[in-house]
C-alpha cells in the first residue's frame, strides 16, 4: 500500500500549501473574504484526507503483517 502513504503525504502538503495561501490572502486584504474561506475549506479536506490515508496505510500494513 505504498500508494496510500504517498497520496497521504501529497494531500498533507497540499493542505499546508492552501493554508499558507489563505494566510497570505488575509494579510494582503486585511479581511476574510469568500476566497479565503474557500481555501481554508479545501485545506481542511486535504489535511483530513491525508491523515486518513496515512492512518489507513499503517492499519493495512499492520493487518497484513499479522497474517
C-alpha positions, 0 to 999 in steps of 0.5 A: 500500500505504498500508494496510500502513504504517498497520496497521504503525504501529497494531500498533507502538503497540499493542505499546508500549501492552501493554508499558507495561501489563505494566510497570505490572502488575509494579510494582503486584504486585511479581511476574510473574504469568500476566497479565503474561506474557500481555501481554508475549506479545501485545506481542511479536506486535504489535511483530513484526507491525508491523515486518513490515508496515512492512518489507513496505510499503517492499519493495512500494513499492520493487518497484513503483517499479522497474517 
